[in-house]
Amino acid sequence: MDIYEKDSYRDLVVKNCYNALEFLLKEGLDFALASFTNVIEFNPPIPTEIAEFDESALFVIANYTKDSTHLTKTHISFEAGFGDSNFGSTLTIPLEAIMQLIIDEDIIHISYYEPKVKVDKNSMDLLLNNPENQKLLKKRANKK
């Protein structure tokens, strides 16, 4: 079995990330975090015309964003503004999705763990609403 598939390894990744974030927040330090974007919850959702994300994104946790940050044993959440209009949304990120924590230019936490995406019915409906996604899924199914 691959180490990345073990729950015990996932738990270790989450614990290490939590401890690093807890330290940064208690010390009042500004930092950045790099995260996989496929598991981030945005509330409210960000319109695609304002922001589209690659597989990963870098978020700076400073000023109001830092003041709005809430840390639990499994997630971090914070408010951020996007686009020219500074569209506000609260992001909730699972700790296992955080790849790096950075202070200035120094990486103080790094993880190679990639969270599994849980696809619920609504997510699948959204995926299938795009005709291009339907074509890709049909093409892949025909190859099997």
Backbone as CSV, one residue per row, in Angstrom:
resi,resn,N_x,N_y,N_z,CA_x,CA_y,CA_z,C_x,C_y,C_z
1,MET,0.845,-1.188,0.000,0.000,0.000,0.000,0.890,1.252,0.000
2,ASP,0.517,2.194,-0.790,1.201,3.476,-0.880,1.004,4.256,0.421
3,ILE,2.060,4.867,0.944,1.981,5.611,2.203,0.914,6.705,2.146
4,TYR,0.723,7.316,0.976,-0.247,8.391,0.838,-1.687,7.910,0.968
5,GLU,-1.899,6.610,0.901,-3.235,6.055,1.046,-3.556,5.673,2.486
6,LYS,-2.574,5.756,3.353,-2.781,5.370,4.750,-3.402,6.517,5.546
7,ASP,-4.467,6.208,6.272,-5.110,7.212,7.120,-4.148,7.738,8.180
8,SER,-3.277,6.872,8.669,-2.337,7.300,9.707,-1.365,8.351,9.170
9,TYR,-0.991,8.252,7.889,-0.121,9.271,7.297,-0.899,10.575,7.109
10,ARG,-2.125,10.482,6.647,-2.967,11.664,6.503,-3.114,12.370,7.847
11,ASP,-3.357,11.610,8.902,-3.499,12.197,10.239,-2.230,12.920,10.668
12,LEU,-1.079,12.359,10.345,0.206,12.985,10.670,0.370,14.306,9.917
13,VAL,0.027,14.307,8.631,0.114,15.518,7.807,-0.773,16.612,8.407
14,VAL,-1.998,16.258,8.759,-2.945,17.224,9.316,-2.434,17.763,10.649
15,LYS,-1.921,16.891,11.499,-1.415,17.307,12.818,-0.229,18.261,12.675
16,ASN,0.711,17.928,11.789,1.875,18.795,11.584,1.458,20.167,11.047
17,CYS,0.545,20.179,10.102,0.076,21.434,9.530,-0.653,22.258,10.591
18,TYR,-1.506,21.607,11.366,-2.225,22.300,12.431,-1.250,22.953,13.405
19,ASN,-0.236,22.202,13.839,0.736,22.738,14.799,1.475,23.947,14.238
20,ALA,1.865,23.888,12.969,2.561,25.023,12.345,1.643,26.233,12.237
21,LEU,0.400,26.025,11.806,-0.552,27.127,11.689,-0.882,27.729,13.053
22,GLU,-1.058,26.882,14.044,-1.352,27.369,15.389,-0.213,28.266,15.888
23,PHE,1.016,27.849,15.650,2.174,28.657,16.038,2.160,30.011,15.329
24,LEU,1.979,29.999,14.012,1.986,31.239,13.238,0.906,32.207,13.718
25,LEU,-0.272,31.687,13.962,-1.380,32.540,14.392,-1.165,33.074,15.810
26,LYS,-0.656,32.236,16.723,-0.381,32.700,18.088,0.694,33.774,18.106
27,GLU,1.674,33.651,17.218,2.764,34.625,17.137,2.352,35.883,16.377
28,GLY,1.194,35.837,15.733,0.709,36.989,14.984,1.502,37.265,13.714
29,LEU,2.105,36.221,13.147,2.947,36.382,11.964,2.125,36.370,10.681
30,ASP,2.508,37.200,9.726,1.946,37.134,8.383,2.604,35.961,7.671
31,PHE,1.828,35.261,6.860,2.377,34.116,6.138,1.556,33.890,4.879
32,ALA,2.028,32.992,4.066,1.293,32.573,2.873,1.112,31.066,2.944
33,LEU,0.057,30.595,2.319,-0.111,29.154,2.218,-0.434,28.794,0.784
34,ALA,0.171,27.718,0.336,-0.103,27.159,-0.981,-0.974,25.934,-0.761
35,SER,-2.049,25.853,-1.527,-3.017,24.789,-1.312,-3.538,24.239,-2.634
36,PHE,-3.905,22.963,-2.612,-4.681,22.413,-3.720,-6.026,23.135,-3.717
37,THR,-6.556,23.437,-4.879,-7.797,24.208,-4.948,-9.045,23.344,-5.117
38,ASN,-8.877,22.086,-5.491,-10.046,21.244,-5.793,-10.888,20.898,-4.568
39,VAL,-10.390,21.173,-3.367,-11.149,20.843,-2.159,-11.500,22.080,-1.330
40,ILE,-11.203,23.267,-1.848,-11.521,24.487,-1.120,-13.011,24.800,-1.278
41,GLU,-13.640,25.151,-0.178,-15.024,25.620,-0.214,-15.006,27.139,-0.179
42,PHE,-15.730,27.769,-1.074,-15.865,29.220,-1.126,-17.302,29.571,-0.759
43,ASN,-17.467,30.470,0.212,-18.801,30.877,0.624,-18.864,32.393,0.734
44,PRO,-19.528,33.077,-0.184,-20.244,32.542,-1.344,-19.258,32.115,-2.432
45,PRO,-19.739,31.298,-3.367,-18.881,30.888,-4.486,-18.394,32.100,-5.277
46,ILE,-17.171,32.012,-5.776,-16.584,33.097,-6.556,-16.976,32.914,-8.019
47,PRO,-17.581,33.931,-8.619,-17.918,33.815,-10.049,-16.654,33.576,-10.884
48,THR,-16.736,32.718,-11.883,-15.566,32.387,-12.693,-15.016,33.592,-13.437
49,GLU,-15.867,34.602,-13.705,-15.348,35.784,-14.392,-14.465,36.631,-13.473
50,ILE,-14.546,36.390,-12.166,-13.688,37.121,-11.219,-12.396,36.357,-10.968
51,ALA,-12.518,35.059,-10.745,-11.313,34.275,-10.421,-11.475,32.841,-10.879
52,GLU,-10.465,32.347,-11.563,-10.362,30.935,-11.899,-9.053,30.449,-11.315
53,PHE,-9.061,29.259,-10.751,-7.877,28.751,-10.081,-7.266,27.588,-10.837
54,ASP,-5.961,27.515,-10.775,-5.254,26.353,-11.281,-5.398,25.236,-10.252
55,GLU,-4.612,24.203,-10.401,-4.628,23.075,-9.469,-4.243,23.507,-8.060
56,SER,-3.423,24.552,-7.970,-3.026,25.066,-6.663,-3.058,26.586,-6.690
57,ALA,-3.100,27.164,-5.497,-3.128,28.622,-5.384,-2.372,29.033,-4.126
58,LEU,-1.882,30.257,-4.152,-1.163,30.835,-3.022,-2.043,31.918,-2.407
59,PHE,-2.246,31.855,-1.106,-3.043,32.832,-0.383,-2.176,33.496,0.676
60,VAL,-2.207,34.819,0.730,-1.449,35.565,1.731,-2.357,35.816,2.923
61,ILE,-1.891,35.419,4.088,-2.661,35.575,5.316,-2.045,36.737,6.092
62,ALA,-2.628,37.914,5.904,-2.144,39.145,6.537,-3.328,40.096,6.706
63,ASN,-3.143,41.106,7.541,-4.143,42.154,7.738,-5.521,41.563,8.056
64,TYR,-6.560,42.040,7.346,-7.917,41.591,7.648,-8.064,40.080,7.450
65,THR,-7.421,39.544,6.427,-7.519,38.100,6.194,-7.012,37.334,7.410
66,LYS,-5.887,37.775,7.971,-5.347,37.110,9.163,-6.307,37.276,10.343
67,ASP,-6.876,38.475,10.495,-7.808,38.720,11.598,-9.059,37.856,11.495
68,SER,-9.449,37.484,10.289,-10.662,36.679,10.086,-10.385,35.179,10.130
69,THR,-9.132,34.792,10.307,-8.757,33.379,10.244,-9.277,32.601,11.446
70,HIS,-9.803,31.423,11.147,-10.273,30.493,12.176,-9.644,29.131,11.885
71,LEU,-9.029,28.553,12.905,-8.338,27.271,12.757,-9.021,26.219,13.610
72,THR,-9.304,25.063,12.989,-9.778,23.898,13.735,-8.750,22.794,13.540
73,LYS,-8.979,21.667,14.146,-8.043,20.534,14.019,-8.002,19.969,12.600
74,THR,-8.997,20.307,11.767,-9.063,19.726,10.421,-9.089,20.745,9.285
75,HIS,-9.418,22.031,9.591,-9.592,23.041,8.539,-9.064,24.397,8.980
76,ILE,-8.776,25.220,8.010,-8.532,26.634,8.246,-9.522,27.396,7.378
77,SER,-10.061,28.474,7.920,-10.957,29.310,7.115,-10.557,30.764,7.320
78,PHE,-10.807,31.560,6.285,-10.491,32.981,6.335,-11.263,33.690,5.234
79,GLU,-11.431,34.995,5.428,-12.090,35.809,4.417,-11.035,36.423,3.511
80,ALA,-11.372,36.513,2.229,-10.459,37.118,1.263,-11.268,37.794,0.170
81,GLY,-10.637,38.763,-0.486,-11.266,39.467,-1.590,-10.611,39.066,-2.904
82,PHE,-11.415,38.979,-3.960,-10.923,38.518,-5.256,-11.316,39.487,-6.361
83,GLY,-10.423,39.651,-7.322,-10.701,40.466,-8.501,-10.656,41.953,-8.212
84,ASP,-10.873,42.729,-9.272,-10.857,44.188,-9.162,-11.929,44.702,-8.208
85,SER,-13.035,43.986,-8.125,-14.136,44.413,-7.260,-13.948,43.970,-5.808
86,ASN,-12.865,43.220,-5.540,-12.576,42.715,-4.199,-13.760,41.882,-3.673
87,PHE,-14.281,41.004,-4.548,-15.401,40.132,-4.215,-15.046,39.309,-2.977
88,GLY,-15.828,39.440,-1.914,-15.525,38.766,-0.661,-16.083,37.366,-0.582
89,SER,-15.260,36.465,-0.062,-15.683,35.086,0.141,-14.907,34.513,1.324
90,THR,-15.535,33.602,2.046,-14.848,32.870,3.106,-14.384,31.541,2.534
91,LEU,-13.090,31.296,2.640,-12.503,30.058,2.141,-12.342,29.095,3.303
92,THR,-12.695,27.862,3.083,-12.453,26.809,4.061,-11.603,25.749,3.374
93,ILE,-10.424,25.517,3.954,-9.445,24.619,3.340,-9.132,23.481,4.302
94,PRO,-9.280,22.226,3.863,-8.841,21.108,4.696,-7.322,21.188,4.890
95,LEU,-6.857,20.913,6.099,-5.424,21.046,6.378,-4.574,20.118,5.513
96,GLU,-5.118,18.948,5.141,-4.316,18.045,4.310,-4.117,18.575,2.894
97,ALA,-4.868,19.616,2.518,-4.732,20.206,1.183,-3.649,21.279,1.128
98,ILE,-3.073,21.627,2.273,-2.048,22.670,2.312,-0.694,22.052,1.976
99,MET,-0.107,22.554,0.888,1.174,22.027,0.419,2.363,22.719,1.075
100,GLN,2.230,24.039,1.306,3.344,24.795,1.879,2.818,25.914,2.759
101,LEU,3.589,26.216,3.796,3.413,27.425,4.591,4.698,28.214,4.437
102,ILE,4.568,29.502,4.164,5.722,30.319,3.789,5.726,31.609,4.609
103,ILE,6.883,31.936,5.168,7.093,33.230,5.808,8.165,33.931,4.998
104,ASP,7.839,35.132,4.529,8.709,35.857,3.598,8.999,34.932,2.421
105,GLU,10.225,34.495,2.261,10.549,33.560,1.169,10.952,32.191,1.693
106,ASP,10.772,31.978,2.993,11.174,30.717,3.617,9.990,29.769,3.750
107,ILE,10.152,28.564,3.240,9.130,27.536,3.389,9.344,26.885,4.748
108,ILE,8.322,26.970,5.608,8.473,26.408,6.953,7.694,25.106,7.133
109,HIS,6.837,24.797,6.175,6.086,23.541,6.213,5.870,23.112,4.770
110,ILE,6.084,21.827,4.524,5.863,21.298,3.182,5.211,19.926,3.305
111,SER,4.277,19.654,2.415,3.600,18.364,2.405,3.417,17.919,0.959
112,TYR,3.631,16.653,0.732,3.419,16.078,-0.601,2.109,15.305,-0.674
113,TYR,1.337,15.372,0.390,0.063,14.669,0.451,-0.956,15.386,-0.433
114,GLU,-1.675,14.649,-1.246,-2.728,15.238,-2.082,-4.066,14.655,-1.659
115,PRO,-4.974,15.515,-1.183,-6.252,15.004,-0.682,-7.083,14.363,-1.781
116,LYS,-7.830,13.350,-1.375,-8.766,12.725,-2.311,-9.989,13.623,-2.422
117,VAL,-10.509,13.731,-3.617,-11.695,14.546,-3.852,-12.915,13.661,-3.710
118,LYS,-13.820,14.095,-2.845,-15.083,13.392,-2.702,-16.068,14.055,-3.649
119,VAL,-16.560,13.310,-4.612,-17.508,13.861,-5.577,-18.908,13.486,-5.123
120,ASP,-19.692,14.505,-4.747,-21.077,14.242,-4.401,-21.946,14.429,-5.642
121,LYS,-23.232,14.139,-5.496,-24.125,14.210,-6.654,-24.143,15.611,-7.260
122,ASN,-24.218,16.641,-6.428,-24.249,18.008,-6.948,-22.980,18.341,-7.718
123,SER,-21.834,17.887,-7.213,-20.576,18.136,-7.909,-20.563,17.433,-9.258
124,MET,-21.053,16.213,-9.295,-21.089,15.468,-10.550,-22.044,16.136,-11.528
125,ASP,-23.175,16.629,-11.043,-24.112,17.334,-11.920,-23.448,18.566,-12.531
126,LEU,-22.715,19.314,-11.712,-22.021,20.496,-12.221,-20.986,20.108,-13.270
127,LEU,-20.277,19.017,-13.009,-19.273,18.536,-13.947,-19.924,18.162,-15.276
128,LEU,-21.033,17.458,-15.213,-21.685,16.979,-16.423,-22.468,18.062,-17.158
129,ASN,-22.716,19.187,-16.514,-23.399,20.294,-17.188,-22.549,20.884,-18.303
130,ASN,-21.245,20.685,-18.233,-20.342,21.189,-19.256,-20.230,20.129,-20.359
131,PRO,-20.675,20.443,-21.591,-20.627,19.461,-22.684,-19.213,18.949,-22.964
132,GLU,-18.203,19.786,-22.762,-16.819,19.343,-22.991,-16.438,18.243,-22.007
133,ASN,-16.889,18.362,-20.748,-16.617,17.317,-19.758,-17.315,16.025,-20.148
134,GLN,-18.548,16.127,-20.663,-19.271,14.935,-21.104,-18.503,14.216,-22.205
135,LYS,-17.965,14.981,-23.161,-17.190,14.388,-24.262,-15.963,13.661,-23.729
136,LEU,-15.244,14.298,-22.790,-14.033,13.685,-22.232,-14.356,12.399,-21.484
137,LEU,-15.443,12.411,-20.704,-15.810,11.209,-19.957,-16.226,10.078,-20.903
138,LYS,-16.955,10.411,-21.966,-17.360,9.386,-22.940,-16.131,8.819,-23.650
139,LYS,-15.200,9.704,-24.025,-13.982,9.266,-24.698,-13.193,8.319,-23.796
140,ARG,-13.094,8.654,-22.503,-12.350,7.818,-21.568,-13.049,6.482,-21.382
141,ALA,-14.383,6.486,-21.293,-15.147,5.256,-21.112,-14.979,4.331,-22.325
142,ASN,-14.887,4.905,-23.516,-14.713,4.103,-24.734,-13.345,3.446,-24.818
143,LYS,-12.340,4.012,-24.129,-10.988,3.455,-24.157,-10.868,2.211,-23.291
144,LYS,-11.794,2.026,-22.345,-11.701,0.902,-21.397,-12.126,-0.390,-22.000
